[in-house]
C-alpha cells in the first residue's frame, strides 16, 4: 500500500508540522511557572525543561502540545504528581518536597521502585515509606522519566488517536503512558552510556 499524508508516522507528521523560529530552532509550547507550595520545589527550572524538550524528547511528543504549567501542589504528594488535559493539550506538573512520607496499605510500589533506581533514599517503617532525594538533580531525573514522560505519553496517544481504536478504557490509557515512560528512561540510559564510551 502506498504511503499517504494520513498514514505517515507520527515523527514525519511532527517534523512537517512543528513550527520553527528564524534560527531554525523548534518552537516549543509555552512553559508557565507558578511559585511552588511552601517547602516544595519544581523539579525543573523552565530553562532546564526547555532544554529537555529540545534534546531528550522526540518531536512527535511535542507536536500539538499547547502548554506546560508548573503549579504549586494542592494536596498530598502524588495526588497527583501531574496530569494531562486532552481538550486543552496541556500538561500540568505539580511541585514536590525533596522529602516526604507515604503511609497506608495502598503504597505506590511501582513509584517507589522507580525512585530507588535513580538513587532516592527510601526507608520503610511498618506501613510507612519515607522518601528523601539527595539532590534536586536526582528528583528532576526521576520526574522527567517517570512523571513528565508519562504525561507526554498521554499527549502522544491523544495527538495521534485517529490511528487507534477509541474503545480503550482508563486502564489501557495508563498502561500505554507507562510504556512511553519506560521508553524515555531506556533511551536516556542509552544516550548517557554512549556519551561515556
C-alpha positions as protocol buffer text, in pm:
chain_id: "A"
residue {
  index: 1
  type: UNK
  ca { x: 0 y: 0 z: 0 }
}
residue {
  index: 2
  type: UNK
  ca { x: 136 y: 343 z: -91 }
}
residue {
  index: 3
  type: UNK
  ca { x: 204 y: 584 z: 194 }
}
residue {
  index: 4
  type: UNK
  ca { x: -13 y: 892 z: 213 }
}
residue {
  index: 5
  type: UNK
  ca { x: -31 y: 1202 z: 429 }
}
residue {
  index: 6
  type: UNK
  ca { x: -265 y: 1024 z: 673 }
}
residue {
  index: 7
  type: UNK
  ca { x: -52 y: 710 z: 701 }
}
residue {
  index: 8
  type: UNK
  ca { x: 279 y: 885 z: 772 }
}
residue {
  index: 9
  type: UNK
  ca { x: 446 y: 800 z: 1100 }
}
residue {
  index: 10
  type: UNK
  ca { x: 396 y: 1047 z: 1388 }
}
residue {
  index: 11
  type: UNK
  ca { x: 762 y: 1158 z: 1368 }
}
residue {
  index: 12
  type: UNK
  ca { x: 721 y: 1250 z: 1000 }
}
residue {
  index: 13
  type: UNK
  ca { x: 396 y: 1436 z: 1070 }
}
residue {
  index: 14
  type: UNK
  ca { x: 556 y: 1623 z: 1363 }
}
residue {
  index: 15
  type: UNK
  ca { x: 865 y: 1718 z: 1161 }
}
residue {
  index: 16
  type: UNK
  ca { x: 645 y: 1857 z: 887 }
}
residue {
  index: 17
  type: UNK
  ca { x: 404 y: 2050 z: 1110 }
}
residue {
  index: 18
  type: UNK
  ca { x: 612 y: 2180 z: 1400 }
}
residue {
  index: 19
  type: UNK
  ca { x: 692 y: 2547 z: 1376 }
}
residue {
  index: 20
  type: UNK
  ca { x: 1046 y: 2678 z: 1394 }
}
residue {
  index: 21
  type: UNK
  ca { x: 1183 y: 3020 z: 1470 }
}
residue {
  index: 22
  type: UNK
  ca { x: 1404 y: 3231 z: 1239 }
}
residue {
  index: 23
  type: UNK
  ca { x: 1713 y: 3039 z: 1354 }
}
residue {
  index: 24
  type: UNK
  ca { x: 1553 y: 2703 z: 1276 }
}
residue {
  index: 25
  type: UNK
  ca { x: 1502 y: 2618 z: 1643 }
}
residue {
  index: 26
  type: UNK
  ca { x: 1194 y: 2420 z: 1737 }
}
residue {
  index: 27
  type: UNK
  ca { x: 912 y: 2645 z: 1860 }
}
residue {
  index: 28
  type: UNK
  ca { x: 828 y: 2488 z: 2195 }
}
residue {
  index: 29
  type: UNK
  ca { x: 498 y: 2517 z: 2378 }
}
residue {
  index: 30
  type: UNK
  ca { x: 496 y: 2795 z: 2640 }
}
residue {
  index: 31
  type: UNK
  ca { x: 603 y: 2693 z: 2990 }
}
residue {
  index: 32
  type: UNK
  ca { x: 413 y: 2872 z: 3264 }
}
residue {
  index: 33
  type: UNK
  ca { x: 570 y: 2865 z: 3609 }
}
residue {
  index: 34
  type: UNK
  ca { x: 381 y: 2939 z: 3930 }
}
residue {
  index: 35
  type: UNK
  ca { x: 555 y: 2964 z: 4264 }
}
residue {
  index: 36
  type: UNK
  ca { x: 579 y: 2616 z: 4427 }
}
residue {
  index: 37
  type: UNK
  ca { x: 399 y: 2536 z: 4750 }
}
residue {
  index: 38
  type: UNK
  ca { x: 593 y: 2646 z: 5059 }
}
residue {
  index: 39
  type: UNK
  ca { x: 860 y: 2384 z: 5133 }
}
residue {
  index: 40
  type: UNK
  ca { x: 835 y: 2238 z: 4780 }
}
residue {
  index: 41
  type: UNK
  ca { x: 1042 y: 2278 z: 4465 }
}
residue {
  index: 42
  type: UNK
  ca { x: 966 y: 2242 z: 4099 }
}
residue {
  index: 43
  type: UNK
  ca { x: 1197 y: 1962 z: 3984 }
}
residue {
  index: 44
  type: UNK
  ca { x: 1297 y: 2169 z: 3678 }
}
residue {
  index: 45
  type: UNK
  ca { x: 1352 y: 2531 z: 3600 }
}
residue {
  index: 46
  type: UNK
  ca { x: 1176 y: 2648 z: 3283 }
}
residue {
  index: 47
  type: UNK
  ca { x: 1518 y: 2669 z: 3113 }
}
residue {
  index: 48
  type: UNK
  ca { x: 1600 y: 2308 z: 3205 }
}
residue {
  index: 49
  type: UNK
  ca { x: 1259 y: 2192 z: 3087 }
}
residue {
  index: 50
  type: UNK
  ca { x: 1304 y: 2373 z: 2754 }
}
residue {
  index: 51
  type: UNK
  ca { x: 1643 y: 2205 z: 2710 }
}
residue {
  index: 52
  type: UNK
  ca { x: 1495 y: 1863 z: 2789 }
}
residue {
  index: 53
  type: UNK
  ca { x: 1215 y: 1915 z: 2538 }
}
residue {
  index: 54
  type: UNK
  ca { x: 1468 y: 2012 z: 2269 }
}
residue {
  index: 55
  type: UNK
  ca { x: 1727 y: 1741 z: 2334 }
}
residue {
  index: 56
  type: UNK
  ca { x: 1563 y: 1446 z: 2510 }
}
residue {
  index: 57
  type: UNK
  ca { x: 1206 y: 1435 z: 2379 }
}
residue {
  index: 58
  type: UNK
  ca { x: 1124 y: 1304 z: 2029 }
}
residue {
  index: 59
  type: UNK
  ca { x: 943 y: 1559 z: 1809 }
}
residue {
  index: 60
  type: UNK
  ca { x: 620 y: 1362 z: 1795 }
}
residue {
  index: 61
  type: UNK
  ca { x: 572 y: 1403 z: 2171 }
}
residue {
  index: 62
  type: UNK
  ca { x: 593 y: 1783 z: 2149 }
}
residue {
  index: 63
  type: UNK
  ca { x: 381 y: 1819 z: 1835 }
}
residue {
  index: 64
  type: UNK
  ca { x: 39 y: 1964 z: 1922 }
}
residue {
  index: 65
  type: UNK
  ca { x: 125 y: 2036 z: 2285 }
}
residue {
  index: 66
  type: UNK
  ca { x: -8 y: 2384 z: 2364 }
}
residue {
  index: 67
  type: UNK
  ca { x: 144 y: 2449 z: 2706 }
}
residue {
  index: 68
  type: UNK
  ca { x: 313 y: 2307 z: 3014 }
}
residue {
  index: 69
  type: UNK
  ca { x: 232 y: 2453 z: 3354 }
}
residue {
  index: 70
  type: UNK
  ca { x: 429 y: 2411 z: 3674 }
}
residue {
  index: 71
  type: UNK
  ca { x: 190 y: 2469 z: 3962 }
}
residue {
  index: 72
  type: UNK
  ca { x: 203 y: 2450 z: 4342 }
}
residue {
  index: 73
  type: UNK
  ca { x: 90 y: 2117 z: 4486 }
}
residue {
  index: 74
  type: UNK
  ca { x: -263 y: 2139 z: 4622 }
}
residue {
  index: 75
  type: UNK
  ca { x: -296 y: 1816 z: 4823 }
}
residue {
  index: 76
  type: UNK
  ca { x: -83 y: 1527 z: 4940 }
}
residue {
  index: 77
  type: UNK
  ca { x: 230 y: 1431 z: 4749 }
}
residue {
  index: 78
  type: UNK
  ca { x: 139 y: 1231 z: 4441 }
}
residue {
  index: 79
  type: UNK
  ca { x: -230 y: 1320 z: 4439 }
}
residue {
  index: 80
  type: UNK
  ca { x: -147 y: 1377 z: 4156 }
}
residue {
  index: 81
  type: UNK
  ca { x: 214 y: 1439 z: 4054 }
}
residue {
  index: 82
  type: UNK
  ca { x: 90 y: 1570 z: 3720 }
}
residue {
  index: 83
  type: UNK
  ca { x: -189 y: 1530 z: 3469 }
}
residue {
  index: 84
  type: UNK
  ca { x: -274 y: 1584 z: 3105 }
}
residue {
  index: 85
  type: UNK
  ca { x: -569 y: 1793 z: 2986 }
}
residue {
  index: 86
  type: UNK
  ca { x: -662 y: 1641 z: 2648 }
}
residue {
  index: 87
  type: UNK
  ca { x: -909 y: 1913 z: 2546 }
}
residue {
  index: 88
  type: UNK
  ca { x: -650 y: 2184 z: 2613 }
}
residue {
  index: 89
  type: UNK
  ca { x: -349 y: 1975 z: 2505 }
}
residue {
  index: 90
  type: UNK
  ca { x: -173 y: 2089 z: 2821 }
}
residue {
  index: 91
  type: UNK
  ca { x: 41 y: 1918 z: 3083 }
}
residue {
  index: 92
  type: UNK
  ca { x: 19 y: 2028 z: 3446 }
}
residue {
  index: 93
  type: UNK
  ca { x: 318 y: 1947 z: 3672 }
}
residue {
  index: 94
  type: UNK
  ca { x: 294 y: 1990 z: 4049 }
}
residue {
  index: 95
  type: UNK
  ca { x: 567 y: 2094 z: 4291 }
}
residue {
  index: 96
  type: UNK
  ca { x: 717 y: 1842 z: 4534 }
}
residue {
  index: 97
  type: UNK
  ca { x: 910 y: 1849 z: 4860 }
}
residue {
  index: 98
  type: UNK
  ca { x: 1253 y: 1687 z: 4846 }
}
residue {
  index: 99
  type: UNK
  ca { x: 1147 y: 1467 z: 5136 }
}
residue {
  index: 100
  type: UNK
  ca { x: 810 y: 1314 z: 5219 }
}
residue {
  index: 101
  type: UNK
  ca { x: 639 y: 1016 z: 5382 }
}
residue {
  index: 102
  type: UNK
  ca { x: 369 y: 796 z: 5237 }
}
residue {
  index: 103
  type: UNK
  ca { x: 156 y: 587 z: 5470 }
}
residue {
  index: 104
  type: UNK
  ca { x: -127 y: 338 z: 5442 }
}
residue {
  index: 105
  type: UNK
  ca { x: -188 y: -2 z: 5294 }
}
residue {
  index: 106
  type: UNK
  ca { x: -210 y: 119 z: 4935 }
}
residue {
  index: 107
  type: UNK
  ca { x: 153 y: 230 z: 4891 }
}
residue {
  index: 108
  type: UNK
  ca { x: 255 y: 309 z: 4530 }
}
residue {
  index: 109
  type: UNK
  ca { x: 515 y: 31 z: 4495 }
}
residue {
  index: 110
  type: UNK
  ca { x: 591 y: 100 z: 4130 }
}
residue {
  index: 111
  type: UNK
  ca { x: 676 y: 464 z: 4202 }
}
residue {
  index: 112
  type: UNK
  ca { x: 893 y: 358 z: 4494 }
}
residue {
  index: 113
  type: UNK
  ca { x: 1090 y: 117 z: 4274 }
}
residue {
  index: 114
  type: UNK
  ca { x: 1139 y: 383 z: 4007 }
}
residue {
  index: 115
  type: UNK
  ca { x: 1265 y: 625 z: 4273 }
}
residue {
  index: 116
  type: UNK
  ca { x: 1514 y: 370 z: 4403 }
}
residue {
  index: 117
  type: UNK
  ca { x: 1656 y: 313 z: 4056 }
}
residue {
  index: 118
  type: UNK
  ca { x: 1761 y: 680 z: 4038 }
}
residue {
  index: 119
  type: UNK
  ca { x: 1911 y: 677 z: 4391 }
}
residue {
  index: 120
  type: UNK
  ca { x: 1638 y: 820 z: 4610 }
}
residue {
  index: 121
  type: UNK
  ca { x: 1685 y: 729 z: 4976 }
}
residue {
  index: 122
  type: UNK
  ca { x: 1384 y: 504 z: 5050 }
}
residue {
  index: 123
  type: UNK
  ca { x: 1324 y: 381 z: 5406 }
}
residue {
  index: 124
  type: UNK
  ca { x: 1042 y: 151 z: 5514 }
}
residue {
  index: 125
  type: UNK
  ca { x: 892 y: 175 z: 5862 }
}
residue {
  index: 126
  type: UNK
  ca { x: 591 y: -53 z: 5904 }
}
residue {
  index: 127
  type: UNK
  ca { x: 327 y: 66 z: 5660 }
}
residue {
  index: 128
  type: UNK
  ca { x: 509 y: 396 z: 5603 }
}
residue {
  index: 129
  type: UNK
  ca { x: 767 y: 480 z: 5339 }
}
residue {
  index: 130
  type: UNK
  ca { x: 997 y: 779 z: 5377 }
}
residue {
  index: 131
  type: UNK
  ca { x: 1140 y: 923 z: 5053 }
}
residue {
  index: 132
  type: UNK
  ca { x: 1436 y: 1161 z: 5053 }
}
residue {
  index: 133
  type: UNK
  ca { x: 1611 y: 1293 z: 4744 }
}
residue {
  index: 134
  type: UNK
  ca { x: 1988 y: 1351 z: 4786 }
}
residue {
  index: 135
  type: UNK
  ca { x: 1972 y: 1647 z: 4547 }
}
residue {
  index: 136
  type: UNK
  ca { x: 1737 y: 1825 z: 4310 }
}
residue {
  index: 137
  type: UNK
  ca { x: 1908 y: 1672 z: 4005 }
}
residue {
  index: 138
  type: UNK
  ca { x: 1802 y: 1317 z: 4106 }
}
residue {
  index: 139
  type: UNK
  ca { x: 1449 y: 1438 z: 4172 }
}
residue {
  index: 140
  type: UNK
  ca { x: 1447 y: 1609 z: 3831 }
}
residue {
  index: 141
  type: UNK
  ca { x: 1572 y: 1292 z: 3656 }
}
residue {
  index: 142
  type: UNK
  ca { x: 1300 y: 1080 z: 3819 }
}
residue {
  index: 143
  type: UNK
  ca { x: 1034 y: 1342 z: 3749 }
}
residue {
  index: 144
  type: UNK
  ca { x: 1140 y: 1360 z: 3384 }
}
residue {
  index: 145
  type: UNK
  ca { x: 1148 y: 987 z: 3308 }
}
residue {
  index: 146
  type: UNK
  ca { x: 854 y: 884 z: 3525 }
}
residue {
  index: 147
  type: UNK
  ca { x: 613 y: 1176 z: 3550 }
}
residue {
  index: 148
  type: UNK
  ca { x: 667 y: 1411 z: 3255 }
}
residue {
  index: 149
  type: UNK
  ca { x: 729 y: 1120 z: 3014 }
}
residue {
  index: 150
  type: UNK
  ca { x: 408 y: 956 z: 3134 }
}
residue {
  index: 151
  type: UNK
  ca { x: 206 y: 1272 z: 3062 }
}
residue {
  index: 152
  type: UNK
  ca { x: 380 y: 1313 z: 2727 }
}
residue {
  index: 153
  type: UNK
  ca { x: 268 y: 955 z: 2657 }
}
residue {
  index: 154
  type: UNK
  ca { x: -92 y: 1060 z: 2721 }
}
residue {
  index: 155
  type: UNK
  ca { x: -44 y: 1357 z: 2488 }
}
residue {
  index: 156
  type: UNK
  ca { x: 108 y: 1134 z: 2217 }
}
residue {
  index: 157
  type: UNK
  ca { x: -187 y: 896 z: 2241 }
}
residue {
  index: 158
  type: UNK
  ca { x: -433 y: 1187 z: 2221 }
}
residue {
  index: 159
  type: UNK
  ca { x: -247 y: 1363 z: 1938 }
}
residue {
  index: 160
  type: UNK
  ca { x: -240 y: 1054 z: 1714 }
}
residue {
  index: 161
  type: UNK
  ca { x: -567 y: 893 z: 1835 }
}
residue {
  index: 162
  type: UNK
  ca { x: -704 y: 872 z: 1479 }
}
residue {
  index: 163
  type: UNK
  ca { x: -468 y: 580 z: 1427 }
}
residue {
  index: 164
  type: UNK
  ca { x: -604 y: 377 z: 1718 }
}
residue {
  index: 165
  type: UNK
  ca { x: -931 y: 239 z: 1844 }
}
residue {
  index: 166
  type: UNK
  ca { x: -1133 y: 478 z: 2057 }
}
residue {
  index: 167
  type: UNK
  ca { x: -1264 y: 190 z: 2271 }
}
residue {
  index: 168
  type: UNK
  ca { x: -970 y: 198 z: 2515 }
}
residue {
  index: 169
  type: UNK
  ca { x: -1050 y: 238 z: 2882 }
}
residue {
  index: 170
  type: UNK
  ca { x: -860 y: 428 z: 3151 }
}
residue {
  index: 171
  type: UNK
  ca { x: -651 y: 124 z: 3245 }
}
residue {
  index: 172
  type: UNK
  ca { x: -528 y: 84 z: 2888 }
}
residue {
  index: 173
  type: UNK
  ca { x: -454 y: 457 z: 2868 }
}
residue {
  index: 174
  type: UNK
  ca { x: -240 y: 436 z: 3182 }
}
residue {
  index: 175
  type: UNK
  ca { x: -59 y: 125 z: 3057 }
}
residue {
  index: 176
  type: UNK
  ca { x: 29 y: 293 z: 2727 }
}
residue {
  index: 177
  type: UNK
  ca { x: 150 y: 607 z: 2907 }
}
residue {
  index: 178
  type: UNK
  ca { x: 363 y: 383 z: 3134 }
}
residue {
  index: 179
  type: UNK
  ca { x: 520 y: 217 z: 2829 }
}
residue {
  index: 180
  type: UNK
  ca { x: 609 y: 560 z: 2689 }
}
residue {
  index: 181
  type: UNK
  ca { x: 771 y: 645 z: 3021 }
}
residue {
  index: 182
  type: UNK
  ca { x: 982 y: 326 z: 3007 }
}
residue {
  index: 183
  type: UNK
  ca { x: 1092 y: 413 z: 2652 }
}
residue {
  index: 184
  type: UNK
  ca { x: 1210 y: 754 z: 2769 }
}
residue {
  index: 185
  type: UNK
  ca { x: 1409 y: 600 z: 3053 }
}
residue {
  index: 186
  type: UNK
  ca { x: 1571 y: 337 z: 2828 }
}
residue {
  index: 187
  type: UNK
  ca { x: 1660 y: 600 z: 2565 }
}
residue {
  index: 188
  type: UNK
  ca { x: 1800 y: 828 z: 2835 }
}
residue {
  index: 189
  type: UNK
  ca { x: 2024 y: 548 z: 2968 }
}
residue {
  index: 190
  type: UNK
  ca { x: 2144 y: 456 z: 2618 }
}
residue {
  index: 191
  type: UNK
  ca { x: 2241 y: 817 z: 2544 }
}
residue {
  index: 192
  type: UNK
  ca { x: 2428 y: 851 z: 2874 }
}
residue {
  index: 193
  type: UNK
  ca { x: 2610 y: 519 z: 2825 }
}
residue {
  index: 194
  type: UNK
  ca { x: 2721 y: 606 z: 2471 }
}
residue {
  index: 195
  type: UNK
  ca { x: 2834 y: 953 z: 2585 }
}
residue {
  index: 196
  type: UNK
  ca { x: 3065 y: 793 z: 2845 }
}
residue {
  index: 197
  type: UNK
  ca { x: 3223 y: 549 z: 2595 }
}
